[in-house]
Amino acid sequence: MKRKSFVLFLAFALFSLMALQANEETPNTGNTAIVPNEAKLTSYVMLSPLDTAALPHIPHKKTGGRFVRKALDRDMIWAQTQNELRRHNFSERSLYRTMYKIYRYTNKHYVSIPCAYWSKNTNGDSILVSGKVYLPKNRNLQGIVIANHYTITSDIEAPSNTLSTESIFTMKGYAVIMPDYIGYGLSHEEVHPYLHWRSAAQTAVDLLYCMPELLNHYGYSYPTDVVVSGYSQGGAVALGVARMIEENYDNHGGWTVRKLYAGAGPYDPAATYIYSLESDTIGIPAAIPLIVMGLNDAYDLGFDKEDFFLEPLLSNYEEWVLSKKYTVTEINQLMGSSRMSKLMTPESLDHTLPLYNMLYEALVRNSNVGYYLEAPAYFMHSLEDQVVPVINTINLQSQMPDTSQIYFDYGYYGSHMAASIPFLQYVYQDL
């Protein structure tokens, strides 16, 4: 009885955070390298080239964690966790207060490594970015999971700066790698090119490039097929990662995609924008400045914030968004409305005017609808999602090859936040 109670308590502690998503020379590309303040590198391990002296010691350890895995395999635990979080409205306080518990009961089985490595920005210039690698202490890896995070706005939420729930995949014997994306972690002074899937996917693939040398250093055995996962913004990025690997197979070290798991992703951002305009509402108000100025930076569109934003966002854009100090929830509250007509200028919402069409075309360029995925895949979207409209997944499915290897799961899984738990449950139990 005592053992059963312990398992239940441990599992609850683990899953109370499920709705969340912590070179001496540049590559010879001929482009200018963007390098952050050198002092900020002290807490990161350089992976390209590999700084072996800065790597932590990883003792050899048998699998262990039997009780934890047993609890995670039970559907009841996930359902109870979802219900508990729903009662607290998925508040940041209720989510973050369990972080130490997760660390306490799982950290003995893995090592986390905040890391720095070279990638490319939207212009193709070299840029030093960051992320985190989770390595199980058992050397016989089942594989590598590329986990892509959901929408964040504060730098403290970047994977390299905090604990990520995807670390639980180490309990299944997987190494987990998580890019921060450009605009967070070491590159936090850059504008985050929100919904520009290619730059986000590039940071993930380039982190994957670094893994063979790192794993060989520690003596890990590993397969060369990878699992790709992500929810919300991470779902769209995950599909982009799979696409990038498939389209550039010969240039990616022989890596292949074993399976893709994507939940509630904005795969069709242009359709999402139209949906928001027609309903005069947006599920995440903070997404407006992220989209407009992120794509402006990515494509050098020449937008001025005065052309798009109304008060109070207009006067506070730098403090609320560019500072990377505020969470999505905090920015949503500060903006004071979820109505598009209260947040954006009439000119930017008029489809007959150039401003609207320039933004719309940038959104169209970042759609993955129409890409014929080769890898097996699982796509999930709650029919009750009020943040990322289900039309994204419907449009994706309509132009995806009809194969039994690609499964679309539509169900009444609750809100956008609530549905993240059954999604993570499916990924964990399917691995």
C-alpha positions in Angstrom: 0.0 0.0 0.0 2.8 2.4 0.9 4.5 1.7 -2.5 1.3 2.3 -4.4 0.8 5.7 -2.6 4.4 6.7 -3.3 3.9 5.9 -7.0 0.8 8.0 -7.2 2.4 10.9 -5.4 5.5 10.8 -7.6 3.5 10.7 -10.8 1.4 13.6 -9.7 4.5 15.6 -9.0 5.9 14.7 -12.3 2.9 15.8 -14.3 1.8 18.9 -12.6 4.1 20.6 -15.0 2.9 19.0 -18.2 1.2 22.1 -19.6 4.5 23.9 -19.7 6.8 23.8 -22.0 15.4 25.1 -18.7 34.0 28.0 -31.1 36.6 29.6 -30.9 36.0 30.3 -34.6 32.9 30.5 -36.7 32.0 27.9 -39.4 33.6 28.8 -42.7 30.4 30.1 -44.3 31.7 33.4 -45.6 29.0 35.2 -43.6 29.2 37.5 -40.6 28.8 35.6 -37.3 26.5 37.1 -34.7 28.1 36.5 -31.2 26.5 37.4 -27.9 28.4 38.8 -24.9 31.3 36.4 -24.2 30.6 36.6 -20.4 27.2 34.9 -21.0 28.9 31.7 -22.3 30.1 30.7 -18.9 27.1 28.6 -18.1 26.8 26.9 -21.5 28.9 24.0 -22.9 30.1 24.7 -26.4 29.2 21.9 -28.7 30.6 23.2 -32.0 33.5 22.6 -31.5 33.0 20.4 -28.5 34.5 21.7 -25.3 35.1 18.4 -23.6 36.7 20.1 -20.6 33.4 21.8 -19.7 31.3 18.7 -20.0 29.9 17.2 -16.8 30.8 13.8 -15.6 28.1 11.2 -16.3 28.5 8.0 -14.2 27.4 4.8 -15.7 24.0 3.7 -14.4 21.6 0.9 -15.1 18.1 1.8 -16.3 16.5 2.4 -12.8 13.4 4.4 -12.4 11.0 1.4 -12.5 8.4 3.0 -10.1 8.4 6.3 -12.1 7.9 4.5 -15.4 5.2 2.3 -14.0 3.2 5.4 -12.8 3.7 7.2 -16.2 2.2 4.2 -18.0 -1.1 4.5 -16.2 -3.8 6.5 -17.9 -5.3 7.4 -14.5 -2.4 9.5 -13.5 -2.6 11.7 -16.6 -6.3 12.3 -16.2 -5.9 13.2 -12.5 -3.2 15.7 -13.4 -5.2 17.3 -16.1 -8.2 17.7 -13.8 -6.0 19.2 -11.0 -4.4 21.7 -13.4 -7.8 22.7 -14.8 -9.0 23.5 -11.3 -6.2 26.0 -11.0 -6.8 27.3 -14.5 -3.3 26.2 -15.5 -1.9 29.2 -13.5 1.8 29.8 -13.8 2.1 29.5 -10.0 0.5 26.1 -9.9 2.7 24.9 -12.7 6.1 26.2 -11.6 5.7 25.3 -7.9 6.0 21.6 -8.9 9.3 22.1 -10.8 11.5 21.2 -7.9 9.5 18.0 -7.3 10.1 16.9 -10.9 13.8 17.6 -10.5 13.9 15.8 -7.1 12.4 12.6 -8.4 13.9 12.3 -11.9 17.3 14.1 -11.8 19.2 11.0 -10.6 18.4 9.3 -13.9 19.6 11.9 -16.3 22.1 14.8 -16.8 21.0 18.1 -18.3 23.5 20.2 -20.3 22.8 23.8 -21.3 24.7 24.1 -24.6 25.8 26.6 -27.2 26.3 25.9 -30.9 26.3 27.5 -34.3 23.3 27.9 -36.5 22.0 30.3 -39.1 19.6 33.2 -38.8 16.9 34.1 -41.3 19.5 35.8 -43.6 21.7 32.8 -43.6 24.3 34.4 -41.4 26.0 32.3 -38.7 24.7 32.9 -35.2 25.5 31.4 -31.9 22.4 29.9 -30.3 21.6 27.8 -27.3 19.5 24.9 -26.1 19.6 22.0 -23.7 20.5 18.3 -24.0 19.1 15.7 -21.6 21.1 12.5 -21.5 19.9 9.4 -19.6 22.7 7.9 -17.6 22.2 4.5 -19.2 24.5 4.3 -22.2 22.3 2.2 -24.5 20.0 4.9 -26.0 16.7 4.0 -27.5 17.0 7.0 -29.7 17.0 10.8 -29.8 14.0 13.0 -29.3 14.1 16.5 -30.9 11.6 18.3 -28.6 10.4 21.7 -29.9 8.8 24.1 -27.4 5.6 26.0 -27.5 5.2 29.8 -27.6 7.1 31.7 -25.0 7.9 35.4 -24.6 10.2 35.5 -21.5 13.7 34.4 -21.6 13.5 32.5 -18.4 11.1 30.1 -20.1 13.7 29.1 -22.7 14.8 25.4 -22.4 18.4 26.3 -21.6 17.2 28.4 -18.7 14.6 26.1 -17.1 13.4 22.6 -16.6 11.3 21.2 -19.5 8.8 18.5 -19.1 10.2 16.7 -22.2 13.0 15.6 -19.9 10.7 12.7 -18.9 11.4 11.0 -22.2 14.8 10.1 -20.7 12.9 7.7 -18.5 12.2 5.7 -21.7 15.9 5.7 -22.5 16.0 8.6 -25.0 18.3 11.5 -25.3 16.3 14.7 -25.5 17.5 17.8 -27.3 15.7 21.1 -27.2 16.6 24.3 -29.1 15.9 27.7 -27.6 15.1 29.1 -31.0 16.6 32.4 -32.2 15.6 35.2 -29.8 16.0 33.3 -26.6 18.9 32.0 -24.5 22.2 33.2 -25.9 20.5 35.0 -28.7 17.9 36.8 -26.5 18.9 40.2 -27.8 17.6 39.2 -31.3 14.0 39.5 -32.4 12.4 36.1 -32.3 11.2 35.3 -35.9 7.8 33.9 -34.6 6.1 31.4 -37.0 9.2 31.4 -39.3 9.5 27.7 -39.2 12.7 27.4 -41.2 14.8 29.3 -38.7 13.4 27.4 -35.7 13.8 24.1 -37.5 17.4 25.0 -38.4 18.3 25.5 -34.8 16.9 22.1 -34.0 18.7 20.3 -36.9 22.0 22.0 -36.1 21.8 20.9 -32.5 21.2 17.4 -33.9 24.4 17.8 -35.9 26.3 18.2 -32.6 25.1 15.0 -31.1 27.4 12.3 -32.6 30.5 13.9 -31.2 28.9 14.5 -27.8 27.5 11.0 -27.6 30.7 9.4 -28.7 32.6 11.3 -26.1 30.5 9.7 -23.4 30.4 6.2 -25.0 26.7 6.1 -25.9 25.4 3.8 -28.5 22.6 5.3 -30.5 20.4 4.8 -33.7 20.5 7.3 -36.5 16.8 7.7 -36.8 15.2 10.4 -34.6 11.9 11.1 -33.1 10.5 14.7 -33.5 7.9 16.1 -31.2 6.2 19.4 -30.4 3.0 21.0 -29.3 1.4 24.4 -30.3 4.2 26.5 -31.9 6.4 23.5 -31.3 4.0 21.3 -33.4 4.5 23.5 -36.4 8.3 23.6 -35.8 8.3 19.8 -35.4 6.8 19.3 -38.8 9.3 21.8 -40.2 12.2 19.8 -38.6 10.9 16.6 -40.2 10.6 18.3 -43.5 14.1 19.8 -43.3 15.6 16.4 -42.6 13.7 14.7 -45.3 14.4 17.3 -48.0 18.1 17.5 -47.1 18.8 13.8 -46.3 22.2 13.8 -47.9 23.3 16.9 -46.0 22.2 15.8 -42.6 24.6 13.1 -41.6 22.4 10.2 -42.6 19.7 11.1 -40.0 16.2 9.9 -40.7 12.9 10.5 -39.0 11.5 7.5 -37.2 8.3 9.2 -36.2 6.8 12.7 -35.9 4.4 13.7 -33.1 2.7 17.1 -33.5 -0.1 18.6 -31.5 -2.3 21.7 -32.2 0.3 23.4 -34.4 -0.3 26.5 -36.5 0.7 24.7 -39.7 -1.4 27.2 -41.8 -0.7 30.6 -40.2 -2.4 32.5 -43.0 -5.7 30.6 -42.4 -5.3 31.2 -38.6 -5.0 35.0 -39.3 -8.1 35.0 -41.5 -10.0 33.1 -38.8 -9.0 35.6 -36.2 -10.0 38.5 -38.4 -13.4 37.0 -39.2 -14.1 36.3 -35.5 -12.5 39.5 -34.3 -10.7 37.6 -31.6 -7.3 35.9 -31.0 -6.6 33.2 -28.5 -3.2 34.6 -27.6 -3.1 38.4 -27.9 0.7 38.4 -27.3 1.0 36.5 -30.7 0.1 39.8 -32.6 3.3 41.6 -31.9 5.3 38.4 -32.1 3.9 37.7 -35.6 4.1 41.2 -37.0 7.5 42.2 -35.9 8.9 38.7 -36.0 8.1 38.2 -39.7 9.1 41.8 -40.3 12.5 41.0 -39.0 12.7 37.7 -40.9 11.8 39.2 -44.3 12.9 42.8 -43.8 9.4 44.0 -44.7 9.9 47.6 -43.4 7.0 47.6 -41.0 6.6 50.3 -38.4 4.9 49.3 -35.3 2.7 52.5 -35.6 1.2 51.0 -38.8 0.0 47.9 -36.9 -0.5 48.4 -33.2 -2.9 50.5 -31.1 -2.4 51.6 -27.6 -1.4 50.5 -25.1 0.6 48.0 -27.1 2.1 50.7 -29.3 3.8 52.6 -26.5 4.8 49.5 -24.6 6.0 47.1 -27.3 9.7 47.4 -26.4 9.1 46.9 -22.7 6.5 44.1 -22.9 7.9 42.1 -25.8 11.5 43.0 -26.7 12.7 42.9 -23.1 11.9 39.2 -22.9 10.9 39.8 -19.3 7.2 39.0 -19.4 5.4 35.7 -19.9 2.7 35.2 -22.5 0.0 35.3 -19.8 1.4 38.6 -18.5 1.5 40.2 -21.9 -2.0 39.1 -22.6 -3.2 40.8 -19.4 -1.2 44.0 -20.1 -2.7 44.2 -23.7 -6.1 44.2 -22.1 -8.2 42.8 -24.9 -8.4 39.7 -27.2 -10.3 41.6 -30.0 -8.3 42.2 -33.1 -10.0 45.5 -33.7 -8.9 46.8 -30.3 -5.3 45.8 -30.8 -4.5 46.5 -34.5 -5.0 49.5 -36.7 -7.9 49.5 -39.2 -5.4 49.8 -42.1 -3.6 46.6 -41.0 -6.8 44.7 -41.0 -8.1 45.8 -44.4 -7.4 43.1 -47.0 -7.6 45.7 -49.8 -4.5 47.6 -48.5 -0.8 46.8 -48.9 0.0 46.4 -45.2 -2.4 43.6 -44.8 -1.3 41.8 -48.0 2.4 42.1 -47.1 1.8 40.4 -43.7 -0.5 37.8 -45.2 2.0 36.8 -47.9 4.7 36.4 -45.2 2.3 34.1 -43.3 1.6 32.1 -46.5 5.3 31.6 -47.0 5.5 29.9 -43.6 2.8 27.3 -44.2 3.7 23.6 -44.4 0.3 22.7 -45.8 0.9 20.7 -49.0 4.2 19.1 -47.9 4.0 15.3 -48.4 5.5 13.9 -45.3 7.4 10.6 -45.7 7.8 9.6 -42.1 5.1 8.0 -39.9 3.3 10.7 -37.9 0.7 11.4 -35.3 -1.2 14.7 -35.4 -3.5 15.6 -32.6 -5.9 18.6 -32.2 -8.6 19.2 -29.7 -12.0 20.2 -31.2 -12.4 22.6 -28.2 -9.1 24.5 -28.9 -9.8 28.2 -28.8 -6.1 29.3 -29.2 -4.9 27.5 -32.4 -8.0 26.9 -34.6 -8.5 23.3 -35.6 -8.7 24.5 -39.3 -4.9 24.3 -39.2 -4.8 20.5 -38.8 -7.8 20.1 -41.1 -6.1 22.0 -43.9 -2.9 20.0 -43.3 -4.7 16.7 -43.5 -6.5 17.7 -46.7 -3.2 17.9 -48.6 -1.3 15.1 -46.8 -0.8 11.8 -48.5 -3.4 9.2 -47.5 -1.5 6.6 -45.7 -2.0 4.4 -42.6 1.4 5.7 -41.4 0.0 9.2 -40.8 -2.8 9.4 -38.2 -4.9 12.4 -37.4 -6.6 12.5 -34.0 -9.5 14.9 -33.4 -11.2 14.7 -30.1 -12.8 16.6 -27.3 -9.6 16.9 -25.3 -10.4 20.3 -23.7 -8.8 23.7 -24.1 -5.5 24.3 -25.8 -3.6 24.0 -22.5 -5.6 21.0 -21.3 -5.1 19.1 -24.5 -1.3 19.3 -24.1 -1.5 16.6 -21.4 -3.1 13.8 -23.4 -0.8 14.7 -26.2 2.3 14.3 -24.0 0.8 11.2 -22.6 0.4 9.7 -26.1 4.0 10.5 -27.0 5.4 9.1 -23.8 3.5 5.9 -23.9 4.1 5.4 -27.6 7.8 5.8 -27.5 
